[in-house]
C-alpha cells in the first residue's frame, strides 16, 4: 500500500494514491464509454457531458453510504467531503450513479438501454481502478490470511488499527497480521468482468443485455469475496450489508431479464436512424 504516492516540490502538496486512482477511474471509464457510444451510433458528446454527473452522483452516494454505515467515526460534517482519505461504499456509488443517470435523462432524453449497455464496461474499469485505490489506501481489507497471498499493512492504517482493537496484535506492532488482499481480488474481478462484457457486446440480441450481464455477474462475485473481507460486520441472516444487497440485486436482475425477454430482438446500432427519429426511437428503447 502507499497512501501518499509523492509530494509536489515547492508546493509541498501530497498526491494521495486513493485520489489518483479515482481520477484514473473517471478518465478511463469516460473515455471507454465515449468510444463505445461512438461505435454503437450513440452521442459520444452526450457521454462526456453525462460522465461528470454520473461520477459526482456515484461519489456522493458512495460516501453517503459509508457515513451511514460508519457514522460513529465522523467528528465533523466536513469529514464527509474528505474523499481522498478513502471511505466509500461501492453499492452506494452504484445507487448514486443510477439516480444521477435518470435525473440527467429527465432533462436530456435519450434511449435508456443502449446507453446503459455502453456504460456497463466503464463501470467495470472504474471499479478496477477504484479497488486499486483501496489497496493503496488500506481500506476494504480482508481477513487474516494463512497463505503466501497475505499482505501486511503498516501502523496506523485501518487494518492495523482493527487488529489492535480486537487484540490480535499488540499496540507496539509495526505491521498487521497477513491479510487477504481483497482489494486486489476485487480489482482482478473487475478486470475479468470488463473482458466478459466487452466480449458479450457483439453477441447481444437486444439492447439492455450487456448491463443485464453485469447485474448478474457482479453481485455473485461480490457475494463470494465478502467471505474473506473483514471490514464489514454481520447485517442480516448471517450476511454482511454488501452480501444482502447482492442478493437483492440478483433478484432484481432476474426480474429484469424476464422483462427484457419480452422486448423485441433489436439493437439500436443496427437501425437506420434519421435525425427526426431520435425522440421516437428513444421511447421505444426505454
SULMO-V234893 format. One record per backbone hydrogen bond with DSSP energy under -1.0 kcal/mol. CO is the residue of the C=O (numbers start at 1). NH is the residue of the N-H. E is the energy in kcal/mol with one decimal. If there is no record, write none. Layout:
co->(CO/CO)
nh->(NH/NH)
e->(E/E)
This chain:
co->(3/6/8/8/9/13/15/16/17/18/19/20/21/22/23/24/25/26/27/28/29/30/31/32/33/34/35/36/37/38/43/44/45/46/47/50/51/52/53/54/55/56/57/58/59/60/61/62/62/63/64/65/66/70/71/76/77/78/79/81/82/83/89/90/91/92/93/94/95/96/97/98/99/100/101/102/104/111/112/113/114/115/116/119/120/121/122/123/124/125/126/127/128/129/130/131/132/133/134/134/141/143/147/151/153/154/157/158/159/160/161/162/163/163/164/170/174/178/179/180/181/182/183/184/185/186/187/188/189/190/191/192/193/194/195/196/197/200/201/206/208/209/210/211/212/213/214/216/217/218/219/220/221/222/224/225/226/228/236/239/239/240/241/242/243/244/245/246/247/248/249/250/251/252/253/254/255/256/257/259/260/264/266/267/268/274/277/278/279/280/281/285)
nh->(17/15/12/13/11/8/5/20/21/22/23/24/25/26/27/28/29/30/31/32/33/34/35/36/37/38/39/40/42/41/47/48/49/50/51/54/55/56/57/58/59/60/61/62/63/64/65/66/89/67/68/69/70/73/74/79/80/81/82/83/85/86/93/94/95/96/97/98/99/100/101/102/103/104/105/106/108/115/116/117/118/119/120/123/124/125/126/127/128/129/130/131/132/133/134/135/136/137/138/139/230/180/150/179/176/157/161/162/163/164/165/166/168/169/167/173/155/145/151/182/185/186/187/188/189/190/191/192/193/194/195/196/197/198/199/200/201/203/204/209/212/213/214/215/216/217/218/220/221/222/223/224/225/226/227/228/229/143/239/235/236/244/245/246/247/248/249/250/251/252/253/254/255/256/257/258/259/260/261/262/263/266/207/270/271/277/281/282/283/284/285/113)
e->(-2.5/-3.1/-1.5/-1.1/-3.3/-3.0/-2.5/-2.4/-2.1/-1.8/-2.0/-2.1/-2.5/-2.4/-2.7/-2.8/-2.1/-2.0/-2.4/-2.4/-2.2/-2.4/-2.3/-2.6/-2.7/-2.1/-1.8/-1.6/-3.2/-1.2/-1.4/-1.9/-1.9/-3.1/-2.4/-2.5/-2.8/-2.6/-2.6/-2.7/-2.7/-2.3/-2.5/-2.6/-2.2/-2.7/-2.3/-1.5/-1.8/-2.6/-2.3/-2.3/-2.8/-1.8/-1.6/-1.7/-1.3/-1.3/-1.4/-1.9/-1.3/-2.2/-1.7/-1.9/-2.4/-2.5/-2.6/-2.5/-2.2/-2.2/-2.2/-2.1/-2.1/-2.6/-2.1/-1.5/-1.2/-1.1/-2.4/-2.3/-1.9/-1.9/-1.5/-1.6/-1.4/-2.3/-2.4/-2.0/-2.1/-1.9/-2.2/-2.6/-1.7/-1.9/-1.7/-2.0/-2.2/-2.0/-2.2/-1.3/-2.2/-2.9/-1.5/-2.1/-2.4/-2.3/-2.8/-2.6/-2.1/-2.2/-2.5/-1.7/-2.7/-1.0/-1.4/-2.0/-2.0/-2.7/-2.2/-2.4/-2.0/-2.5/-1.9/-2.6/-2.4/-2.4/-2.0/-2.4/-2.3/-2.3/-2.1/-2.6/-3.0/-2.2/-2.3/-2.1/-1.4/-1.4/-1.1/-1.3/-1.1/-2.1/-1.8/-2.1/-1.0/-3.1/-2.0/-1.3/-2.2/-3.0/-2.3/-1.8/-2.4/-1.9/-1.4/-1.8/-1.1/-3.0/-2.3/-3.7/-2.0/-2.3/-2.5/-2.2/-2.1/-1.9/-2.7/-2.3/-2.0/-2.2/-2.7/-2.2/-2.0/-2.5/-2.7/-1.9/-2.3/-2.9/-1.9/-1.4/-1.7/-2.0/-1.6/-1.5/-1.4/-2.2/-2.7/-2.2/-1.6/-1.6/-1.9/-1.6)
